[in-house]
Amino acid sequence: MSKKGGFSKLVAYIKLTRPQNGIMMFIAVLVGVVFSESRSMHVYQASLAFVTAFSLSGSSMAINDYFDRDVDAVNSPNRPIPSGKASPKGVIIFSSILGTLGLMAAAFTSYVCLAFAIFAYTSAILYNSLVKTSGLPGNMLVSFNVVAPFIYGSLISDGMIGAKVLTFALLAFLANTGREVIKGISDVEGDALRGVKSIARSIGEKRAAILGAVLYVSAVCLSPLPYILGYVSFLYVPIVLVCDAGFIYSSVSIIKSPTKDNAIRVKNHSLLWMLIALLSFIAGGFL
C-alpha cells in the first residue's frame, strides 16, 4: 500500500469515530463532575475519563456505520465504508479495539464507573443492532447515550447520581431527541431501505419537523431551571440565552422548510447549540 493510500485509510478510520462527538462526550463528563456534590476529579481520573468517553463514543459511531453501510450507500456514499476506504470487517475490529480500550479505562477508574460504562456501551450496541429501526424509541435511546457522560462524571466524583446532574441531563435529553427526530427527515430515502420507522416516515416530514421543534422549545423553556434552583451562577444566563436563541431559530427554520437539505443544516447547527449549552453549564457551575 502506498503512503498516500495508507494515510487516506487512516483518515477514513478517524472519520468513523466522529472525533467531535467524543470531545463533546468528554466535556459532558466534566459537566457531570462540576455539578456533582463533591466536584472532585484527579488528573489521572480525568485522563481515564477522556479515554473512556472518546473510545466508547468512537466505537459506537464506527459500529453505527457498519450497520448503516447499506443506508449510507444511498444517504452518504462518501462515508468510509460505502466509499471503499474502510472494509466492514476492518470496522468491526476497529470498533472492538476502541470498545475494549474504553472499558479498560473505566475499570481503572472505579467498579461503579465500569458497571455504568458497560450498561451505556451495551445500550449503544443494542441501538445500532436492534432498536434503531423502531423510530422514536430508538431516538430516545440515542439521547440516553448522549446524557450518559453527565451521569458518568457524577459517578466519578461522588459514586452516585445527584439531582443537579439529572436536571442538566433532562435538558440535553430533550434537545438531542429533537435533533434525532429532525435527522430522520434527512434520512427518509435511506431509512426506507432498512425499514426504519422514523417519525418522518411514519407521519410525514412536516409533523416530524413540528415534533422536533417542540422538543427543542421544551428544552429552551426548561433552561432557566438550573439558575432558578441555584445550581449555577448568573454567568450561565447570557451564554445559555445564545444557545436558546439558536434552538428557537432552528425550530422556526425546520417548521418553515422541512426538507432534506434544511434538516441536514438544522441537525448540524444543533451540535453547535448543544456545545454552547455545555459551555454555559461549565461557566455557570464554576463561578
Backbone bond lengths (Angstrom), bond angles and torsions (degrees), N, CA, C in turn:
res aa  C-N    CA-C-N  psi(-1)  N-CA   C-N-CA  omega(-1)  CA-C   N-CA-C  phi
1 M - - - 1.459 - - 1.527 110.09 -
2 S 1.322 118.12 134.80 1.456 121.48 179.89 1.519 110.28 -70.84
3 K 1.353 114.93 161.22 1.462 119.07 178.01 1.524 110.76 -60.66
4 K 1.332 115.52 -38.32 1.455 119.90 179.47 1.519 111.30 -64.55
5 G 1.337 115.38 -41.75 1.456 119.95 179.03 1.514 111.81 -66.59
6 G 1.350 115.99 -39.54 1.452 120.14 178.79 1.509 111.88 -65.12
7 F 1.339 116.10 -39.97 1.469 120.16 178.75 1.518 110.47 -66.46
8 S 1.332 116.85 -40.07 1.457 121.26 179.28 1.527 111.09 -62.59
9 K 1.341 115.32 -38.69 1.463 120.12 178.76 1.524 110.73 -68.02
10 L 1.337 116.04 -40.53 1.468 120.46 178.52 1.518 110.68 -61.31
11 V 1.325 115.99 -44.87 1.463 120.74 178.74 1.525 110.83 -60.79
12 A 1.344 116.39 -39.24 1.461 121.09 -179.89 1.528 111.07 -62.71
13 Y 1.331 116.85 -42.75 1.467 119.75 -179.86 1.526 111.41 -70.30
14 I 1.325 116.87 -34.79 1.460 119.56 175.31 1.533 109.88 -65.09
15 K 1.327 115.34 -40.12 1.462 120.65 178.94 1.523 111.07 -61.68
16 L 1.335 116.35 -34.69 1.465 120.84 178.55 1.519 112.28 -56.68
17 T 1.334 116.43 -35.40 1.469 120.57 -174.89 1.519 112.63 -77.09
18 R 1.346 117.30 -13.73 1.464 121.52 -174.38 1.541 109.15 48.97
19 P 1.323 116.97 69.66 1.476 121.84 -173.22 1.521 114.52 -50.58
20 Q 1.338 117.35 -34.44 1.462 119.87 -179.13 1.521 111.29 -61.92
21 N 1.345 116.90 -33.06 1.461 120.30 177.84 1.522 111.18 -67.98
22 G 1.343 115.97 -40.62 1.458 119.94 179.23 1.515 111.64 -64.27
23 I 1.323 116.60 -38.91 1.463 120.67 178.60 1.529 110.46 -66.28
24 M 1.329 116.54 -41.98 1.461 119.97 177.66 1.529 111.20 -64.37
25 M 1.323 116.57 -36.13 1.461 120.30 177.11 1.529 110.56 -62.21
26 F 1.334 117.09 -42.42 1.462 120.48 179.73 1.527 110.55 -66.43
27 I 1.335 117.26 -40.45 1.464 120.37 176.66 1.522 109.86 -60.58
28 A 1.338 116.65 -39.03 1.464 120.90 178.36 1.528 110.93 -64.59
29 V 1.331 117.59 -35.91 1.470 120.58 175.19 1.524 109.80 -61.10
30 L 1.340 116.56 -43.82 1.464 120.98 178.68 1.531 111.05 -61.90
31 V 1.333 115.79 -38.48 1.458 120.05 176.86 1.530 109.75 -62.04
32 G 1.331 115.82 -41.59 1.460 119.96 177.54 1.518 112.06 -60.06
33 V 1.332 116.65 -38.03 1.468 121.00 177.36 1.529 110.48 -67.70
34 V 1.336 115.86 -45.09 1.467 120.85 -178.70 1.529 111.19 -58.91
35 F 1.323 116.88 -36.23 1.455 120.22 -177.72 1.526 113.66 -101.11
36 S 1.301 115.47 18.78 1.464 119.86 170.32 1.528 108.17 -83.85
37 E 1.306 116.89 173.61 1.460 120.35 -178.79 1.530 112.27 -74.39
38 S 1.318 117.56 -44.60 1.466 120.67 -176.50 1.520 113.20 -88.95
39 R 1.355 116.81 -20.54 1.471 122.76 179.50 1.530 110.75 49.83
40 S 1.320 114.48 48.07 1.461 120.28 -175.42 1.526 110.97 -116.28
41 M 1.342 115.62 127.70 1.458 121.09 174.96 1.525 108.73 -154.83
42 H 1.333 116.27 122.65 1.457 120.60 177.29 1.524 109.83 -82.55
43 V 1.324 115.62 162.99 1.466 120.83 -178.45 1.524 111.28 -58.40
44 Y 1.329 116.51 -42.47 1.467 118.33 -178.77 1.524 111.11 -68.18
45 Q 1.340 116.95 -31.72 1.465 119.66 176.13 1.529 110.63 -68.12
46 A 1.339 115.68 -38.61 1.461 119.83 178.06 1.528 110.37 -63.96
47 S 1.327 116.18 -39.87 1.468 120.36 178.98 1.520 110.93 -63.85
48 L 1.322 115.90 -44.86 1.464 120.45 178.57 1.529 110.83 -65.02
49 A 1.336 116.03 -38.31 1.467 120.14 179.56 1.520 111.11 -64.16
50 F 1.333 116.26 -37.78 1.466 119.26 178.32 1.530 110.15 -64.27
51 V 1.323 116.57 -44.30 1.464 120.31 179.98 1.526 110.03 -62.10
52 T 1.339 116.59 -44.17 1.466 120.35 -179.92 1.521 111.15 -63.25
53 A 1.328 116.85 -50.73 1.463 120.79 -177.28 1.523 111.71 -62.68
54 F 1.332 116.12 -47.58 1.463 120.10 -176.18 1.528 111.06 -70.02
55 S 1.330 117.73 -42.44 1.465 121.02 -176.36 1.528 112.31 -70.27
56 L 1.345 117.14 -45.96 1.463 119.44 -179.19 1.522 111.08 -68.63
57 S 1.336 116.79 -36.71 1.460 119.73 175.58 1.526 110.04 -63.87
58 G 1.332 116.29 -47.13 1.459 120.42 179.92 1.514 112.47 -62.49
59 S 1.333 116.25 -39.23 1.460 120.67 179.18 1.521 111.28 -63.84
60 S 1.342 116.58 -45.51 1.461 119.67 -178.81 1.531 111.24 -68.67
61 M 1.339 116.97 -33.92 1.465 120.02 176.80 1.533 110.89 -66.28
62 A 1.330 115.52 -41.19 1.467 119.85 -179.51 1.527 111.04 -65.99
63 I 1.332 116.52 -44.63 1.465 119.27 -179.14 1.527 110.24 -68.79
64 N 1.337 116.63 -27.67 1.460 120.94 174.15 1.528 110.07 -62.06
65 D 1.336 116.14 -43.13 1.462 119.76 177.93 1.519 111.46 -65.08
66 Y 1.331 116.74 -33.79 1.473 120.16 178.53 1.537 110.24 -62.62
67 F 1.330 116.56 -48.94 1.455 119.97 -178.19 1.534 111.81 -72.79
68 D 1.326 116.58 -23.15 1.464 120.81 -178.27 1.530 113.16 -97.07
69 R 1.324 117.31 10.99 1.470 119.35 -171.63 1.529 112.72 -60.31
70 D 1.324 118.02 -36.73 1.461 119.89 179.00 1.525 111.19 -72.75
71 V 1.337 115.60 -39.51 1.461 120.51 178.24 1.524 110.30 -66.59
72 D 1.337 115.90 -41.97 1.467 120.28 -179.86 1.531 111.78 -65.28
73 A 1.321 116.36 -26.24 1.472 119.40 177.77 1.527 110.24 -61.80
74 V 1.347 115.81 -24.33 1.466 121.24 177.90 1.527 110.60 -97.33
75 N 1.369 115.88 -51.09 1.467 120.59 -174.63 1.528 113.57 -77.83
76 S 1.341 116.45 -41.12 1.471 121.21 -174.44 1.529 110.18 -139.94
77 P 1.327 117.61 71.30 1.473 120.52 -176.02 1.524 114.33 -63.75
78 N 1.325 117.18 -13.10 1.465 120.14 178.52 1.524 113.26 -88.30
79 R 1.345 117.41 -2.03 1.461 120.09 177.00 1.535 109.16 -62.51
80 P 1.328 118.82 157.10 1.470 122.16 -173.24 1.525 115.81 -52.89
81 I 1.346 118.53 -43.75 1.469 119.48 -176.42 1.523 112.08 -73.67
82 P 1.341 120.09 -54.98 1.472 118.18 -179.52 1.528 113.60 -63.36
83 S 1.334 117.31 -25.15 1.465 119.71 178.97 1.526 111.93 -79.70
84 G 1.351 116.71 -10.41 1.452 120.88 178.41 1.521 114.40 86.80
85 K 1.334 117.61 4.28 1.461 120.75 -179.26 1.530 112.37 -80.51
86 A 1.333 116.33 -16.99 1.469 121.51 176.43 1.523 107.91 -139.10
87 S 1.332 116.48 138.36 1.466 120.54 -179.64 1.522 109.98 -89.96
88 P 1.341 118.13 149.89 1.464 120.30 178.32 1.536 112.23 -55.40
89 K 1.346 117.53 -43.45 1.461 120.67 179.40 1.530 110.48 -63.77
90 G 1.326 116.12 -42.01 1.458 120.13 179.49 1.522 111.91 -62.79
91 V 1.326 116.75 -36.17 1.465 121.40 -179.68 1.528 110.32 -67.71
92 I 1.334 117.40 -39.94 1.467 120.54 178.33 1.528 110.52 -62.90
93 I 1.328 116.79 -44.94 1.468 121.00 178.98 1.528 109.94 -62.86
94 F 1.320 116.25 -45.70 1.465 122.09 179.90 1.525 110.82 -59.95
95 S 1.340 116.57 -46.04 1.464 121.67 179.83 1.530 111.23 -63.25
96 S 1.333 116.40 -39.97 1.471 120.52 179.88 1.524 111.73 -65.13
97 I 1.318 116.48 -39.51 1.467 120.74 178.68 1.528 110.03 -64.05
98 L 1.333 116.36 -46.02 1.460 120.21 179.03 1.531 111.29 -62.44
99 G 1.329 116.65 -43.11 1.459 120.87 179.83 1.511 112.00 -61.33
100 T 1.322 116.44 -43.99 1.467 121.24 179.13 1.525 110.65 -63.40
101 L 1.316 116.28 -43.01 1.468 121.08 179.24 1.529 111.11 -61.41
102 G 1.335 116.43 -44.21 1.458 120.35 -179.75 1.512 113.01 -64.45
103 L 1.329 117.16 -41.37 1.468 120.73 179.87 1.528 111.42 -70.97
104 M 1.310 117.34 -34.19 1.465 120.16 176.14 1.531 110.49 -63.29
105 A 1.336 116.64 -41.72 1.464 120.16 177.73 1.521 110.57 -63.58
106 A 1.346 117.26 -38.27 1.466 120.96 177.59 1.523 110.68 -65.27
107 A 1.338 116.87 -38.19 1.471 121.31 179.63 1.518 111.03 -63.56
108 F 1.332 117.34 -36.45 1.453 121.14 178.73 1.525 111.89 -75.94
109 T 1.340 116.80 -12.37 1.467 120.74 178.55 1.520 110.37 -83.24
110 S 1.336 116.97 -58.19 1.474 122.25 175.34 1.517 108.20 -172.62
111 Y 1.338 115.90 161.70 1.462 119.85 178.52 1.536 110.68 -67.17
112 V 1.334 116.45 -35.33 1.464 120.34 178.80 1.529 110.05 -65.00
113 C 1.327 116.05 -43.16 1.467 120.19 178.35 1.523 111.03 -64.86
114 L 1.315 117.05 -38.86 1.465 120.68 177.86 1.521 110.61 -62.31
115 A 1.338 116.69 -45.42 1.463 120.89 -178.70 1.529 110.57 -60.57
116 F 1.333 116.48 -43.83 1.464 119.45 -179.25 1.529 111.12 -70.42
117 A 1.331 116.43 -38.59 1.461 120.20 178.68 1.530 110.65 -61.98
118 I 1.331 117.24 -41.46 1.461 121.29 177.09 1.527 110.47 -62.26
119 F 1.336 115.53 -43.79 1.465 120.54 179.86 1.528 111.23 -61.48
120 A 1.344 116.33 -48.33 1.465 120.47 -178.10 1.529 110.95 -66.70
121 Y 1.320 116.96 -42.38 1.464 121.30 -179.01 1.529 110.59 -65.80
122 T 1.332 116.38 -40.60 1.465 120.75 177.97 1.527 110.78 -62.76
123 S 1.331 116.39 -40.96 1.463 120.09 179.63 1.523 110.57 -64.60
124 A 1.343 116.59 -34.96 1.473 120.32 177.76 1.526 110.65 -66.76
125 I 1.325 116.63 -41.96 1.470 120.53 178.46 1.532 110.36 -65.90
126 L 1.337 116.73 -41.81 1.467 120.78 178.55 1.530 110.56 -62.20
127 Y 1.323 115.82 -39.76 1.469 119.33 178.34 1.522 110.15 -59.75
128 N 1.325 115.92 -51.56 1.462 120.03 -176.36 1.521 113.01 -64.17
129 S 1.332 116.61 -34.51 1.462 120.05 -174.14 1.528 114.08 -92.02
130 L 1.350 117.64 -30.76 1.458 119.74 -172.36 1.525 115.74 -130.03
131 V 1.334 117.30 -41.60 1.467 121.06 -167.44 1.526 113.54 -89.66
132 K 1.317 117.34 -18.40 1.460 120.59 -173.53 1.517 113.31 -56.55
133 T 1.307 117.64 -35.12 1.462 120.80 -176.66 1.535 112.50 -75.18
134 S 1.331 117.89 -6.44 1.463 121.20 -174.08 1.517 113.81 -78.31
135 G 1.327 117.98 -11.76 1.454 119.89 179.70 1.512 112.74 88.36
136 L 1.335 116.92 -122.51 1.466 121.48 -175.24 1.531 113.30 -58.56
137 P 1.353 120.05 -42.37 1.470 118.65 176.14 1.525 112.27 -57.29
138 G 1.322 115.89 -38.27 1.457 119.66 176.87 1.520 111.69 -65.79
139 N 1.338 116.26 -41.11 1.466 120.81 176.74 1.527 110.97 -58.04
140 M 1.323 115.82 -41.18 1.467 120.92 -178.29 1.526 111.30 -70.59
141 L 1.334 116.73 -34.34 1.457 119.74 178.10 1.528 110.36 -67.87
142 V 1.334 116.51 -38.23 1.465 120.20 174.72 1.526 109.69 -59.23
143 S 1.326 116.21 -43.98 1.458 120.67 -178.45 1.528 111.47 -65.30
144 F 1.324 117.24 -33.85 1.465 119.03 174.88 1.521 109.82 -60.77
145 N 1.322 116.50 -42.35 1.463 119.37 -179.85 1.523 112.24 -68.81
146 V 1.339 116.44 -25.03 1.459 119.91 175.74 1.528 110.83 -71.97
147 V 1.343 117.28 -38.32 1.473 120.13 -178.85 1.528 112.22 -85.69
148 A 1.326 117.13 -12.27 1.466 120.47 -178.92 1.531 113.09 -54.60
149 P 1.353 119.81 -38.29 1.472 119.06 178.92 1.529 113.69 -61.31
150 F 1.342 117.90 -33.26 1.462 120.04 175.17 1.527 109.68 -57.46
151 I 1.319 113.87 -48.97 1.460 120.42 -178.76 1.528 110.22 -64.48
152 Y 1.322 115.99 -40.01 1.466 120.63 -179.79 1.531 110.55 -61.25
153 G 1.325 116.54 -41.66 1.462 120.05 178.30 1.513 111.91 -62.28
154 S 1.332 116.66 -39.73 1.460 121.01 177.48 1.529 111.06 -64.91
155 L 1.333 116.06 -37.84 1.463 120.40 178.78 1.528 111.45 -67.88
156 I 1.333 117.35 -36.62 1.461 120.35 176.70 1.522 110.28 -61.16
157 S 1.331 115.34 -45.07 1.461 120.63 -174.28 1.526 113.26 -78.16
158 D 1.339 116.80 -48.38 1.466 121.14 -171.90 1.530 114.69 -109.87
159 G 1.331 115.57 -18.76 1.463 118.23 -173.28 1.514 111.58 77.07
160 M 1.345 117.29 9.51 1.469 122.40 -179.52 1.531 108.73 -151.67
161 I 1.335 115.88 172.38 1.465 121.72 -178.73 1.523 108.80 -107.24
162 G 1.353 116.83 121.46 1.460 121.22 -177.88 1.520 113.11 -97.41
163 A 1.350 116.12 168.69 1.465 122.85 -178.02 1.529 111.33 -65.68
164 K 1.338 117.10 -36.35 1.460 120.03 -179.13 1.531 110.56 -60.90
165 V 1.305 115.64 -47.28 1.464 120.41 -178.79 1.525 110.59 -63.20
166 L 1.316 116.70 -40.18 1.465 119.97 -179.92 1.526 111.64 -63.55
167 T 1.341 116.68 -33.45 1.465 120.39 178.14 1.525 110.97 -63.04
168 F 1.322 115.99 -47.56 1.455 119.82 179.73 1.524 111.52 -69.57
169 A 1.322 115.95 -33.78 1.457 119.71 177.87 1.528 110.54 -62.87
170 L 1.332 116.41 -38.01 1.468 120.68 178.66 1.524 111.27 -62.16
171 L 1.334 117.00 -45.04 1.463 121.03 179.57 1.524 110.80 -61.01
172 A 1.326 116.09 -46.03 1.463 120.55 179.95 1.525 111.07 -65.53
173 F 1.323 116.94 -37.27 1.466 121.52 -179.78 1.535 110.50 -62.05
174 L 1.315 116.76 -46.55 1.463 120.89 -179.43 1.529 111.48 -63.43
175 A 1.339 115.62 -47.43 1.467 119.76 -178.02 1.519 111.55 -63.54
176 N 1.316 117.15 -43.02 1.464 119.19 -177.88 1.525 112.16 -71.58
177 T 1.327 117.44 -34.49 1.461 119.16 176.54 1.521 110.16 -63.71
178 G 1.342 116.48 -38.59 1.459 120.30 174.76 1.514 111.22 -60.41
179 R 1.330 116.26 -42.76 1.465 120.68 179.32 1.527 110.95 -63.31
180 E 1.327 117.17 -40.50 1.463 120.75 -179.73 1.529 111.33 -65.58
181 V 1.326 116.76 -39.82 1.469 120.57 178.29 1.525 110.22 -63.42
182 I 1.334 116.54 -44.25 1.462 121.19 179.68 1.534 110.72 -67.66
183 K 1.318 116.13 -36.86 1.460 120.19 177.15 1.525 110.98 -56.96
184 G 1.335 116.31 -34.44 1.457 120.66 179.42 1.523 113.00 -61.21
185 I 1.341 117.19 -26.40 1.463 121.05 178.10 1.530 110.33 -65.55
186 S 1.333 115.77 -37.54 1.466 119.92 -178.76 1.527 112.61 -78.17
187 D 1.340 116.89 -14.50 1.461 120.70 -174.38 1.525 113.92 -110.28
188 V 1.321 117.78 15.98 1.465 120.98 -173.63 1.523 112.35 -55.74
189 E 1.312 117.89 -47.13 1.463 120.60 -176.02 1.520 111.88 -63.75
190 G 1.323 116.48 -49.18 1.457 120.01 -179.95 1.511 112.42 -68.02
191 D 1.358 117.01 -36.81 1.461 120.77 179.98 1.527 111.08 -64.91
192 A 1.316 116.85 -29.39 1.463 120.39 178.15 1.521 110.94 -64.76
193 L 1.323 117.48 -33.59 1.464 121.83 179.09 1.523 111.84 -65.40
194 R 1.322 116.30 -34.70 1.462 120.96 -176.71 1.528 113.21 -99.50
195 G 1.323 115.85 -3.66 1.463 119.56 179.28 1.510 113.78 74.85
196 V 1.331 117.56 28.71 1.458 121.06 178.84 1.522 109.53 -72.04
197 K 1.324 117.02 125.26 1.463 121.96 -177.68 1.531 109.82 -88.47
198 S 1.311 116.20 58.09 1.461 120.18 -179.89 1.519 110.01 -66.61
199 I 1.324 115.88 159.81 1.464 120.10 177.40 1.527 110.11 -58.79
200 A 1.331 116.05 -40.82 1.466 120.32 -179.59 1.522 111.78 -61.00
201 R 1.330 117.51 -39.17 1.461 121.00 -179.67 1.528 111.44 -78.39
202 S 1.339 116.60 -30.68 1.462 120.57 -175.19 1.524 112.73 -79.18
203 I 1.340 116.32 -44.04 1.468 118.77 -175.23 1.528 112.89 -125.89
204 G 1.327 117.14 4.18 1.460 120.09 175.67 1.519 113.85 103.05
205 E 1.332 114.66 154.55 1.459 120.93 -177.24 1.521 113.13 -63.03
206 K 1.319 117.45 -39.14 1.465 121.13 -177.78 1.521 110.85 -63.38
207 R 1.326 117.41 -46.60 1.465 120.23 -179.19 1.521 111.02 -69.63
208 A 1.326 116.26 -33.56 1.465 119.90 175.92 1.525 109.81 -63.73
209 A 1.322 116.19 -40.02 1.467 121.04 178.36 1.525 110.29 -62.64
210 I 1.325 116.59 -41.85 1.466 121.06 179.87 1.530 110.46 -64.70
211 L 1.344 116.54 -44.56 1.461 119.76 179.68 1.524 110.91 -63.46
212 G 1.340 116.43 -44.36 1.460 119.75 178.55 1.512 111.23 -59.92
213 A 1.337 116.60 -42.10 1.464 121.29 179.09 1.528 111.30 -65.29
214 V 1.329 116.79 -39.58 1.465 120.59 178.05 1.525 111.07 -61.48
215 L 1.319 116.62 -41.20 1.466 120.41 178.48 1.530 110.83 -66.19
216 Y 1.334 117.02 -40.86 1.470 120.76 175.73 1.533 110.34 -59.27
217 V 1.328 116.15 -49.87 1.464 120.93 -176.38 1.533 110.63 -66.42
218 S 1.323 117.31 -32.60 1.468 120.56 176.65 1.529 110.30 -61.77
219 A 1.333 115.57 -42.00 1.470 119.76 177.27 1.525 110.36 -64.47
220 V 1.326 116.23 -40.06 1.474 120.85 178.65 1.530 110.09 -62.76
221 C 1.313 117.09 -44.74 1.471 121.22 -178.74 1.530 112.47 -63.33
222 L 1.327 116.13 -32.15 1.461 120.43 -179.53 1.527 112.85 -89.34
223 S 1.336 117.28 -8.03 1.466 120.03 -175.96 1.533 114.42 -61.49
224 P 1.357 120.43 -27.61 1.477 118.67 176.57 1.537 113.56 -70.79
225 L 1.332 116.38 -15.82 1.466 121.00 -173.74 1.529 114.00 -53.32
226 P 1.346 119.62 -47.04 1.468 119.04 179.72 1.525 113.46 -57.52
227 Y 1.337 116.44 -37.51 1.466 119.79 179.21 1.529 110.74 -73.15
228 I 1.325 117.02 -42.23 1.470 121.37 179.68 1.528 110.61 -61.45
229 L 1.330 116.69 -38.65 1.468 121.15 -179.05 1.528 112.81 -80.36
230 G 1.334 116.20 -3.42 1.459 119.83 177.98 1.514 114.65 79.28
231 Y 1.332 116.96 21.09 1.454 120.54 -179.26 1.531 112.25 -81.27
232 V 1.339 116.36 -21.55 1.464 121.10 -175.54 1.526 110.00 -134.87
233 S 1.335 115.28 161.97 1.459 121.15 175.05 1.527 109.80 -83.65
234 F 1.332 116.03 176.37 1.461 120.68 -179.30 1.526 112.09 -63.43
235 L 1.336 117.53 -23.07 1.464 120.55 -179.59 1.529 111.73 -58.84
236 Y 1.316 115.93 -25.17 1.466 121.15 177.67 1.528 111.20 -62.24
237 V 1.320 116.16 -36.23 1.467 121.61 -169.81 1.529 113.83 -62.56
238 P 1.345 119.64 -56.41 1.482 117.65 -177.47 1.518 113.69 -62.92
239 I 1.340 116.95 -33.15 1.464 119.14 -179.50 1.518 111.12 -71.98
240 V 1.329 116.43 -43.01 1.467 118.87 -179.35 1.525 110.96 -69.73
241 L 1.347 117.66 -25.72 1.466 120.01 176.20 1.528 111.18 -63.71
242 V 1.331 116.51 -34.96 1.472 120.44 175.94 1.529 109.36 -63.22
243 C 1.331 114.88 -44.95 1.470 120.68 177.74 1.528 110.72 -60.61
244 D 1.338 116.20 -46.43 1.470 121.02 -179.66 1.522 111.39 -60.43
245 A 1.344 115.75 -42.60 1.466 119.82 178.92 1.526 110.50 -61.57
246 G 1.334 115.47 -39.20 1.458 120.00 178.81 1.517 111.87 -63.22
247 F 1.333 117.06 -44.82 1.460 120.21 -179.36 1.534 111.53 -67.70
248 I 1.332 116.95 -36.32 1.461 119.56 177.10 1.524 110.37 -65.71
249 Y 1.329 115.67 -43.62 1.467 119.94 177.01 1.532 110.76 -58.75
250 S 1.340 116.71 -45.87 1.461 120.71 -179.67 1.524 111.33 -64.59
251 S 1.330 116.56 -36.36 1.465 121.01 179.34 1.524 111.18 -63.42
252 V 1.328 116.22 -47.36 1.460 120.85 178.83 1.526 110.31 -63.58
253 S 1.338 115.86 -41.60 1.460 121.15 -177.88 1.519 112.35 -61.58
254 I 1.339 116.77 -46.37 1.466 119.26 -175.65 1.525 111.68 -73.02
255 I 1.333 117.92 -30.61 1.460 120.05 177.07 1.526 110.26 -70.04
256 K 1.332 116.55 -40.59 1.460 120.77 179.30 1.527 112.14 -68.51
257 S 1.356 115.98 -33.67 1.466 119.56 -176.61 1.529 110.74 -141.03
258 P 1.343 117.65 81.42 1.470 121.24 -178.59 1.527 112.65 -81.61
259 T 1.332 115.99 53.60 1.456 121.36 -178.68 1.526 110.83 -98.05
260 K 1.317 115.73 166.37 1.459 120.55 179.55 1.526 111.43 -59.75
261 D 1.329 116.77 -48.99 1.466 120.31 -177.42 1.527 111.56 -62.34
262 N 1.323 116.50 -41.79 1.469 119.03 -178.97 1.524 110.66 -71.68
263 A 1.328 117.64 -34.26 1.464 120.61 178.01 1.528 110.19 -63.13
264 I 1.326 116.91 -40.07 1.464 121.04 176.61 1.525 109.76 -61.94
265 R 1.328 115.49 -43.71 1.464 120.57 -179.35 1.536 110.58 -64.41
266 V 1.312 117.00 -44.54 1.467 121.55 -178.45 1.525 111.89 -65.73
267 K 1.338 116.88 -43.42 1.467 118.41 -179.34 1.522 111.38 -66.80
268 N 1.335 117.17 -31.60 1.463 120.12 176.22 1.525 111.32 -71.32
269 H 1.326 116.18 -41.58 1.463 120.18 176.38 1.530 111.11 -61.68
270 S 1.333 115.27 -34.96 1.463 119.90 -178.13 1.524 112.34 -61.04
271 L 1.333 116.67 -33.59 1.466 119.44 176.48 1.525 110.49 -61.61
272 L 1.327 116.78 -38.24 1.464 120.76 177.89 1.524 110.47 -66.49
273 W 1.344 116.70 -44.72 1.472 119.11 179.16 1.523 110.64 -61.53
274 M 1.333 117.09 -38.56 1.463 120.62 -179.95 1.534 111.23 -68.67
275 L 1.323 116.40 -35.64 1.461 119.65 176.82 1.526 110.35 -65.29
276 I 1.327 116.88 -42.20 1.466 120.75 177.15 1.525 110.20 -62.20
277 A 1.333 116.54 -38.55 1.463 120.26 177.72 1.529 110.76 -61.65
278 L 1.332 116.86 -42.76 1.462 120.52 177.68 1.524 110.80 -60.43
279 L 1.325 116.03 -42.78 1.466 120.12 179.62 1.522 111.18 -65.00
280 S 1.334 117.02 -35.70 1.463 119.93 178.29 1.521 111.30 -66.96
281 F 1.333 116.40 -37.77 1.456 120.71 177.63 1.533 110.31 -62.64
282 I 1.327 114.75 -45.32 1.476 119.73 -177.90 1.527 110.84 -66.26
283 A 1.344 116.37 -47.66 1.466 120.58 -178.85 1.524 111.20 -61.64
284 G 1.323 116.35 -44.90 1.466 120.42 -179.48 1.509 113.28 -69.78
285 G 1.321 116.84 -27.84 1.458 120.25 -178.92 1.517 113.88 -80.52
286 F 1.337 116.39 -31.09 1.456 120.20 -177.63 1.528 111.97 -77.52
287 L 1.337 116.72 -34.08 1.469 120.32 -171.99 1.523 112.27 -110.00
